[in-house]
């Protein structure tokens, strides 16, 4: 029984030394085999694309609000979808080649897919534990979930404290991605080391936006955070902790984000939160000369809204190869993220986001001017 945090620490220390039980040593009953099959099928069903994943997270949170990561993951996954459709939207199609768009999408999509196929079986197994009124987290290895999370789910079952489970899930997912995406040789060469990614990262990829209603209003305001070192697993975990604090330490933001999310099913288009600035229909002439349209996150007089397509029109579903095997957990010190000083966040991002949009426009115009000069000099 893991009743105290010191119990968790002792178990993780033992596990980090390699003294863990193997799933091969577990003899499954027919009921357990059917349960594993059911969870795998449900996960596959909702792991079709960013929209289906994002909806699944929110629907699970509606049923189980004690699982805080489900809502945090839902809001962050919305940002993943917006980043995907940006690649086919008004601005980045003018900055990135079609090959760059495709490769960057594959990078975003692989990470989004991997996280879902790792975390969603954990959620479904927890749901089944509740239905049976018994913990069955010993089955997590059959979904290739880290032994770290088996310990943390057992601790949550005994204590029902949502905070350590959510932070543990952040730790788990970021380490899970590290070798499979961030350290993947293909993605390192084709994405992370390219000039195009550095441009994309500088402009938009590092903004995580949470739309929410202010009390008594139906107008979407924005709070969020910015990641300065996206390729660092440590920095991504700290970002996750700040985002958690932003949502769950500010009850007005949590309530406002929850009600906004209920009113706006995720489509992948940024029109979901700012229809005054974005539209899912292209209002401009594709070959027309680009003129600045944005000032302080408002349209300039007479300007068309920025095209931001729904995901279903931007990208087709992807058939993914099986996730790479292996457990990342080998160092019990990662639990220090659970006890480390909590960094709060005021979430102020509006001005930075507005400036970013204006910088992108200036870069588009500079690129057009450069290409025009090159043509004239030939």
N, C-alpha and C positions, 0 to 999 in steps of 0.2 A: 504494500500500500504506500502510495506516494502522498503523504499528508503534508509534508513540509518541503520547503525549497532545498533544505540540506539533503533530503532524501533524493531529490532530483539530481542534485550535484553528484552525490555518491554513485547513483546509477549511471550517469553519463560518464563519469570518470572510468567506471568499470567497462562501459561499452567502448570508450575511446582506446582502450587497451586491447580490443579485439575479442573480448569475452562476451560475445552475443550469441543468442540462439539462432539457429538456421531454420529457414522455413521448410527445408527438406526434412527436418526432424519432427515436424508437425503432421499428424495424421488427420486429414480433413474428413468431416462427416459429409453425407450427401447434402444436408441442409446448408452447410458452409460452402460447399462447391457451387450450389445453386445461387447462393448469395453473392459470391465472387463474380459469377457469370452475369448476374443481374446488374451489379454495379458497373462492371466493364461495359455492358451494353448501354446503360444509361449515360455513362461518360462519353462513349463514342457518339451517341445520339446528339448530345449538346455541344460536342467539340467540332462542329462543322466550320465555324468562322467566328470572327470577333463578335458579331451581333448575337449569335446564339449563346456564346460563352457568357457575354455580359448580362444577358437576360437571365441565364441560369444562376449566376451569382446573386442577382437581386431577388429572384424568386425564392432562393434558399434562405436569404436573410429575412424575407417576410415571414417565413415559417419558423426561423431560428435566430431571433435577434441577439441571442447570447453569443453567437459566432460573429464577432466584430469584423474579422477579416473578410467575410462574405460581402459586406457593404463597402469596405475599403477597397477590396479587389474589384468590385463592380465599378466604382468611381474611377479607379486607375485604368481599368480595362476600357472604359469609355475613351480615355485619352489615347490609348493604344489604337482604337478604331479611328479617331480623328487624325492621328499621325499617318495611318494607312491611307485614308482618303485624301489627305493633303497632297500626297504624291501624284494624284490625278486631278487635283483642284486647280484653281485659278493661278496661284502663285508659283508653286514648285514645278509645274510643267514648263514654266519659262526659265527655270534655273537648272533643272536636272534632265539628263537624256533619258530616253525610254529604258535603256539598259540599266541606268542608275535607279530609276523608279522601281523597276522589277526586282533588282537585287535588294534594295532597301526594304521593299515590301516583304520579301522572303525572310529577311532578318527579323522584322517586327512580327510577322505571322508565326514563325517558328517559335519565338519566345512566348507568344500568347498561347499557342497550342500546347507547348510543353508545360507551362504553369497549370493550365486547366487539367490536363491529363494526370498531373501529380496531385493537385489539391482537391479536385472534385470527388474522387473516390474516398478521400478522407471524410468529406462532408457527408456523403451518402452512407458511409459506414457508421458515422456518429448517429445519423438519423435512425439507422437500424438498431443501434444499441439502445436508443431511447424507446423504440417500439417494443423491444424485448426486455427492457429494464435490466440489461446486463452489458458490461463492457466486453468488446470483442476486438480490441485494437491489436491483439496478437495476429490478426489477419492482415494488417497493413503491409507486411513484407510481400504478400501475394500481389500487391499492386505496385511493388518496387518503390514503396515509400520509405524514406530514411528512418533508421532506427531512432534517430533523434526525435522524430515526431511521434513515434510510438510512446516514448517516455512522456512527452509533453501532453499527449491526449489522455494518457492514464492519470497524469497529475490534474488535468482539467476536470476529469470525471469525478475525482475525489473532492476538489475544491471549488469548482464552478466559477473560477475567476477568469473573466474573458481577456484580461490584459496580457498575462504571460503567454496564453495560447496564440493570441494575435501576433505578438512580437516574435514568438517562436516560428510562426508560419512565415513571417517576413524573412527571418533568418534562413529558414529552410528553402524558400523559393529563390532567393537571391544566390545562395550557394548552388542550388540545383541548376540554375541558369549558367553559372560561371563557366563550368567546363563544357557544357553542351552548346552554348551560344557564344559567350564572350571569349572563351579560349579555343573555340572551334577554328581550325586552320582556314577553312573556306571563308567564314565570316570575317576573320581577322584580316585576311587579304582582300576580299571583295568589298567589304563594307568599312570596317573600323579604321583602316589605314588610308582610306581614300580622301582626296580633297573634297569630293562631293559630300561625304559624311560629315567632315569637319564643318562644312558650310551648313548642312542640315542641322547638325548638333548645335551649332552656335545660334541658329535662328529660332528653332521651334521645338526640337525634340526634347529639350531639357525643361520645358514648361509643363507642369502638371496642374490642370485647372479643375476646380470643383465649383460648378454652378450651384447656386442655392437661392431660395427665397428669403428675403428679409420679412420679418413678422408683419402680417397684414398686407403683403404685396405679392403680386404674381409676376413681377419683373425679375429676371435672373441676374443676380450679382455674381461676381467671381472672387474666389479666394484660391490660393494655391501655393506651390513651392517650385523652386528651381534647382535642378541637379547640376552641380558644377563639374563633377568628375564622374561621368556616367560609367566609365570603364572600371571603376573601383568598386568591388563588392562591399567593402566597408562603407563607402560613401552612399551606396544604394540602400544599405540597411539603415543608415542614419536618416536618409531621406524618407524611408518607409516609416520610421518612428516619428518623424516630424509630421508626416501626413496623417498618421494615426492620431497624434495629439491635436491636430487641426480639426479633425472630424469629431473625435470622441471626448475631447476636453472642453469643447465649446458647444454647449447644448443647443444654442440658437442656430449654429451652423449645421449641426447634425440634423436637427429637425427640418431646417430649410432645405438642406441637400436631399433628405429623404423624400420630402413632399415634391420637390422639383423632379426627382427621379421617377416618382410615381406618375407624374403628369406628362413626362417626356420619355417614352420608350426609346431606347438607343437605336439610332439608324446608322451612325457613323458620320453623318453630316454635321458640321458645326452649326448649321441652321437650328439644330436641336436647342442650343442655348442662346444664340444671338441671331434671330431671323432679320434683325434690322441691318446686319452687316453681311450675312452669308445667305446664299440661296442654293437649293438643290437643283435648280435649273440654271443653265448658263445664259446670262443676260447680255453678254458682250460678244463682239465679233472676234473669233479666235485669232485671225490674222491681223487684227487692227493694232495700231500703235498703242502701247500701254501708257496710260496716264495715271498719275497718282489719284487714288480714290479715298484714302483713309487719313483722317486727322483726329487724334484723341479718341480712337475707336468709334468714330462716327463717319458716315459717308460724306464726302465733299459734295457740294451742291451739284446736282445733275449726274452724279456718278452711279454706275450700276453696282449692285451687290456682288461680292466675291463668290465665285462658283465653288461650292463644297458638296461633292456628290455623296449620296448614300453609299454605303459599302457594297451593296448588292449590284450597283451599276459601275463601281470602280474596279473591283477585283473578283475573280471567280474563286470558288472554294478550292482548297489545295489538298491533295492526297499526300499525307506526311509519311515518311519512313518511321519505323518504330523508334521510340526514345532510346538513347544510349543507356546502357545498364551501368550500375555502380552506385555506391552510397558515398556521398560527399563527407559524411560525418567521421572525423578522426581526431577532433580536438574539442574537449569539453569546455574550453575557455569561451566558446561562443555564447555560453549562457550569461556571460558578463553583460551582453547587450540587454538582458532582461532586468538587470539590477543597476545598470549605469544611470547616471543622471539624465532625467527626462528633459529633452530640449523642446520647449514649447515653440509655437509658431503663431505669428499674428496673421499669416496668410495673405499679406498685402502683395498683390501681384498685378493689379489692374494697370498701373502706369508702365510697368516693365513690359507687360504683354502688348500694350498699345504701341510702345516704342519699337518693339520687335517687328510688328506688322509694318510699320513705316520704314524700318531698315530693309525689310525684304523688298518692298516696293522700290526703294532707291537702288538696291542691288540689281533688280531686274532692269531698271532704266540704264544703269551703268553698263550692264552686260550688252544691252541692245546698242548703246552708243559705241562700245568697243567693237562689236561685230560690224557695225555700219562703217566705222573708220577703216577697219581691215578690208572690207569690200571696196571702198573708195580708193585705197592705196594700191590695189592690184592693177 
